[in-house]
Amino acid sequence: MLEIKHITKRYTDNGRKDSIPVLEDFSLTIGDGETVALIGESGSGKSTLACLICGFEKPTGGSIRWDGKDVFPLARKRTLYRHIQPVFQDSLNCFDPRQKIKKSLCEPLQHFCRFSEKECMARLAPLLDTADIPAYLLEKYPHELSGGQQKRICIIRALSIRPKLAVLDEAVAGLDPTVMLHILQLLKRLQKETQCAYLFITHDLRAAAFMTGDKGKIIRFNIGKDGGTG
């Protein structure tokens, strides 16, 4: 499914002649329905890896393939996002502030699945119920929701199209511990329903252990001048 082989990512600093390594020789595979937690401190290259997997940037070296195909051309055509969906830490900035929640939720289903509004709501209804999101919130604007509600809706939006992989980049960071637990439990429930694989990127070992359980795996990012190496 997802195969990362010996990727390197370097950035050029205008004040230096040499480039700055962020990732060095990192490899990873994620299979169908698998949960992999990637744990490391800030600056270790975790979020850079998420951007590379989602095709937002190209690696300096190595390859990232989805079902045998390079992710970057798929991302440029936007066909990648039918199969891989990201969920980022800053939920509020993931919404169009001018759109009500209902429209934000329906957009990916209409674009990728060609659903009518009625079909969108039929797909969303059980997910909203699982996430404990009442119907009246669909008529609200993003800024009118709590942080926990914004996060749950971001997760629903990502998983509603039934992707094969969700890239969860610090998706529970900065949340109150009680809200964090609710979000983690929601992710577990939705994974059972959708059979979606998770790449759970975090700095929190307890959250990583909760998400991976007995069957998943935890990978630690090494930290230092050579960037994340796994």
C-alpha positions as CSV (number, residue, x, y, z in Angstrom):
1,M,0.0,0.0,0.0
2,L,2.3,2.8,1.2
3,E,6.0,2.2,0.7
4,I,8.7,4.6,1.6
5,K,12.2,3.8,0.6
6,H,15.4,5.6,1.8
7,I,13.9,9.1,1.6
8,T,15.9,12.2,2.3
9,K,14.7,15.7,2.6
10,R,17.0,18.7,2.7
11,Y,16.3,22.4,2.7
12,T,18.6,25.2,1.5
13,D,19.3,28.0,3.9
14,N,20.1,31.2,2.0
15,G,22.7,32.1,4.5
16,R,24.6,28.9,4.0
17,K,26.2,27.2,1.1
18,D,25.2,23.7,2.3
19,S,21.7,22.3,2.7
20,I,20.0,21.5,6.0
21,P,19.0,17.8,6.4
22,V,15.5,17.2,7.9
23,L,15.1,13.5,7.0
24,E,17.9,11.1,6.2
25,D,17.5,7.6,4.8
26,F,14.1,6.9,6.2
27,S,12.1,3.8,5.2
28,L,8.6,2.6,6.2
29,T,5.8,0.5,4.9
30,I,2.1,0.6,6.0
31,G,-0.3,-2.2,5.0
32,D,-4.0,-2.4,4.8
33,G,-5.8,-1.5,8.0
34,E,-2.5,-1.2,9.9
35,T,-1.7,1.4,12.6
36,V,1.8,2.9,12.8
37,A,2.7,5.5,15.4
38,L,5.6,7.7,14.7
39,I,6.9,9.4,17.8
40,G,9.5,12.1,18.2
41,E,10.2,15.6,19.5
42,S,9.5,18.8,17.7
43,G,11.9,19.4,14.9
44,S,12.6,15.7,14.3
45,G,11.1,15.7,10.8
46,K,7.7,14.1,11.6
47,S,5.6,16.8,10.0
48,T,7.9,17.0,7.0
49,L,7.3,13.3,6.5
50,A,3.6,13.8,6.6
51,C,3.9,16.5,3.9
52,L,6.0,14.2,1.8
53,I,3.5,11.3,2.1
54,C,0.6,13.6,1.1
55,G,2.5,14.9,-1.9
56,F,2.7,18.5,-0.7
57,E,6.5,18.5,-1.1
58,K,8.9,16.2,-3.0
59,P,11.7,14.3,-1.2
60,T,15.3,15.2,-2.1
61,G,16.1,11.6,-2.5
62,G,14.5,8.2,-2.2
63,S,10.9,7.3,-3.1
64,I,7.4,7.3,-1.7
65,R,4.9,5.0,-3.5
66,W,1.2,4.4,-3.1
67,D,0.2,1.0,-4.6
68,G,3.4,1.1,-6.6
69,K,3.0,4.6,-8.0
70,D,4.9,7.8,-7.1
71,V,2.7,9.9,-4.8
72,F,3.8,13.3,-6.1
73,P,2.2,13.0,-9.6
74,L,-0.9,11.5,-8.0
75,A,-1.0,14.5,-5.7
76,R,-0.8,17.0,-8.5
77,K,-3.8,15.3,-10.2
78,R,-5.5,15.2,-6.7
79,T,-6.3,11.5,-7.2
80,L,-4.0,10.6,-4.3
81,Y,-6.5,12.2,-1.9
82,R,-9.1,9.7,-2.7
83,H,-6.9,7.2,-0.9
84,I,-4.8,9.2,1.5
85,Q,-6.4,11.9,3.8
86,P,-4.5,14.1,6.3
87,V,-5.7,15.4,9.6
88,F,-3.5,18.2,11.1
89,Q,-3.1,19.8,14.5
90,D,-4.6,23.2,13.6
91,S,-8.2,22.2,13.0
92,L,-9.6,25.7,12.6
93,N,-7.3,26.6,9.7
94,C,-8.4,23.4,7.9
95,F,-11.9,25.0,7.4
96,D,-13.1,27.7,5.0
97,P,-14.3,30.3,7.6
98,R,-17.1,31.4,5.2
99,Q,-18.6,27.9,4.9
100,K,-21.0,26.3,7.4
101,I,-19.9,22.9,8.7
102,K,-22.4,21.0,6.6
103,K,-20.9,22.3,3.4
104,S,-17.4,21.6,4.6
105,L,-18.3,18.0,5.3
106,C,-20.1,17.5,2.0
107,E,-17.4,18.9,-0.2
108,P,-15.0,15.9,-0.3
109,L,-17.9,13.5,-0.8
110,Q,-19.2,15.5,-3.6
111,H,-15.8,15.9,-5.2
112,F,-14.4,12.4,-4.8
113,C,-17.5,10.2,-4.6
114,R,-19.8,12.4,-6.8
115,F,-22.5,12.3,-4.1
116,S,-25.6,14.3,-4.0
117,E,-26.4,16.3,-0.8
118,K,-28.8,13.5,0.2
119,E,-26.2,10.8,-0.3
120,C,-23.7,12.9,1.6
121,M,-25.9,13.1,4.6
122,A,-26.7,9.4,4.5
123,R,-22.9,8.7,4.6
124,L,-22.2,11.3,7.3
125,A,-25.1,10.5,9.6
126,P,-23.6,7.4,11.3
127,L,-20.2,9.0,11.5
128,L,-21.7,12.1,13.2
129,D,-23.6,9.8,15.6
130,T,-20.4,7.9,16.4
131,A,-18.6,11.2,17.0
132,D,-21.4,12.6,19.1
133,I,-21.9,15.6,16.8
134,P,-25.5,16.9,17.0
135,A,-27.3,18.0,13.8
136,Y,-27.6,21.6,14.8
137,L,-23.8,22.1,14.7
138,L,-23.9,21.5,10.9
139,E,-25.4,25.0,10.6
140,K,-22.6,26.6,12.5
141,Y,-19.5,28.2,11.2
142,P,-16.1,26.8,12.2
143,H,-15.2,29.5,14.7
144,E,-18.4,28.8,16.6
145,L,-17.3,25.3,17.6
146,S,-15.1,24.2,20.4
147,G,-11.6,22.8,19.7
148,G,-12.8,19.3,20.4
149,Q,-15.8,19.7,18.1
150,Q,-13.5,21.1,15.3
151,K,-11.2,18.1,15.7
152,R,-13.9,15.5,15.5
153,I,-15.4,17.1,12.4
154,C,-12.0,17.2,10.7
155,I,-11.7,13.5,11.4
156,I,-15.2,12.7,10.1
157,R,-14.5,14.8,7.0
158,A,-11.3,12.9,6.3
159,L,-12.7,9.4,6.9
160,S,-16.1,10.0,5.3
161,I,-14.8,9.2,1.8
162,R,-13.4,5.9,3.1
163,P,-9.7,6.5,2.3
164,K,-7.3,3.6,2.8
165,L,-4.8,5.7,4.9
166,A,-5.2,8.6,7.3
167,V,-2.1,10.6,8.1
168,L,-2.8,12.0,11.6
169,D,-0.1,14.7,12.2
170,E,-0.3,15.7,15.9
171,A,-4.1,15.3,15.6
172,V,-4.6,15.4,19.3
173,A,-1.8,17.8,20.4
174,G,-2.8,20.7,22.6
175,L,-6.2,19.2,23.6
176,D,-7.4,18.9,27.2
177,P,-6.6,15.3,28.4
178,T,-10.3,14.4,28.6
179,V,-11.0,15.7,25.1
180,M,-7.8,14.0,23.9
181,L,-9.0,10.6,25.2
182,H,-12.4,11.1,23.6
183,I,-10.7,11.9,20.2
184,L,-8.4,8.8,20.5
185,Q,-11.4,6.6,21.3
186,L,-13.3,8.1,18.3
187,L,-10.4,7.3,16.0
188,K,-10.3,3.7,17.3
189,R,-14.1,3.3,16.8
190,L,-14.0,4.8,13.3
191,Q,-11.1,2.6,12.3
192,K,-13.1,-0.5,13.2
193,E,-15.9,0.8,11.0
194,T,-13.9,1.9,8.0
195,Q,-10.8,-0.4,8.1
196,C,-8.7,2.6,7.4
197,A,-4.9,2.4,8.1
198,Y,-3.5,5.1,10.3
199,L,-0.1,6.8,10.4
200,F,-0.4,8.5,13.9
201,I,2.3,11.1,14.3
202,T,2.8,12.4,17.8
203,H,5.2,13.4,20.6
204,D,3.0,11.6,23.2
205,L,4.1,8.0,23.9
206,R,0.9,7.2,25.8
207,A,-1.2,8.4,22.9
208,A,0.9,6.3,20.6
209,A,0.6,3.2,22.8
210,F,-3.2,3.7,23.0
211,M,-3.6,3.9,19.3
212,T,-1.3,1.0,18.3
213,G,-2.5,-1.4,21.0
214,D,-1.2,-5.0,20.6
215,K,-1.2,-5.2,16.8
216,G,0.2,-1.9,15.7
217,K,3.8,-0.6,15.8
218,I,5.6,2.4,17.3
219,I,8.6,3.9,15.5
220,R,10.8,6.4,17.2
221,F,12.3,9.3,15.3
222,N,15.9,9.9,16.2
223,I,16.7,13.6,16.9
224,G,19.9,15.4,16.0
225,K,21.6,17.3,13.3
226,D,21.0,14.5,10.8
227,G,17.2,14.8,11.1
228,G,14.7,12.0,11.6
229,T,16.1,8.6,10.7
230,G,13.6,6.3,12.3
